[in-house]
C-alpha cells in the first residue's frame, strides 16, 4: 500500500463513519464530513495533508501525490 492509497482509504472511512454517526447518533457529526472534504480540497491545491504526514511516520511506502 502506498501513501496515496492509505490517505484516500482513511478519508473514505472518515466520511462513511461520520455519515453513519450523523444518521444514528446526532446530525452534528456531519461537521466531521465537512472537515474531511475541506481537508481533501486544500490538499489538492497545496499538497499538504496531515494524515499523509502521520502515515509517512508510520512507515507507509511513499506514493506520487504526497511527498
C-alpha positions as semicolon CSV with decimal commas, in nm:
position;residue;x (nm);y (nm);z (nm)
1;X;0,000;0,000;0,000
2;X;0,133;0,344;-0,091
3;X;0,092;0,667;0,099
4;X;-0,161;0,791;-0,155
5;X;-0,391;0,490;-0,121
6;X;-0,361;0,500;0,260
7;X;-0,471;0,865;0,267
8;X;-0,762;0,802;0,030
9;X;-0,876;0,498;0,227
10;X;-0,855;0,689;0,555
11;X;-1,055;0,980;0,411
12;X;-1,320;0,740;0,282
13;X;-1,350;0,571;0,619
14;X;-1,379;0,906;0,798
15;X;-1,658;1,020;0,562
16;X;-1,854;0,694;0,588
17;X;-1,818;0,670;0,967
18;X;-1,924;1,032;1,015
19;X;-2,229;0,978;0,792
20;X;-2,327;0,671;0,995
21;X;-2,280;0,862;1,321
22;X;-2,487;1,151;1,186
23;X;-2,764;0,912;1,093
24;X;-2,774;0,705;1,412
25;X;-2,629;0,933;1,681
26;X;-2,655;1,307;1,608
27;X;-2,661;1,523;1,294
28;X;-2,371;1,734;1,425
29;X;-2,137;1,453;1,311
30;X;-2,178;1,595;0,960
31;X;-1,921;1,855;1,061
32;X;-1,662;1,578;1,052
33;X;-1,766;1,502;0,694
34;X;-1,731;1,872;0,608
35;X;-1,387;1,883;0,770
36;X;-1,271;1,579;0,573
37;X;-1,397;1,733;0,248
38;X;-1,234;2,069;0,320
39;X;-0,906;1,896;0,406
40;X;-0,913;1,696;0,080
41;X;-0,985;2,014;-0,116
42;X;-0,699;2,212;0,038
43;X;-0,463;1,914;-0,001
44;X;-0,541;1,904;-0,373
45;X;-0,415;2,262;-0,405
46;X;-0,129;2,268;-0,154
47;X;-0,009;1,908;-0,136
48;X;-0,009;1,938;0,245
49;X;-0,203;1,665;0,426
50;X;-0,170;1,595;0,799
51;X;-0,286;1,235;0,752
52;X;-0,010;1,181;0,495
53;X;0,246;1,305;0,746
54;X;0,118;1,060;1,008
55;X;0,117;0,766;0,766
56;X;0,468;0,859;0,650
57;X;0,594;0,849;1,011
58;X;0,428;0,509;1,049
59;X;0,643;0,382;0,764
60;X;0,395;0,363;0,478
61;X;0,568;0,346;0,140
62;X;0,577;0,682;-0,047
63;X;0,340;0,745;-0,334
64;X;0,319;1,010;-0,604
65;X;0,088;1,274;-0,457
66;X;0,220;1,340;-0,107
67;X;0,596;1,380;-0,075
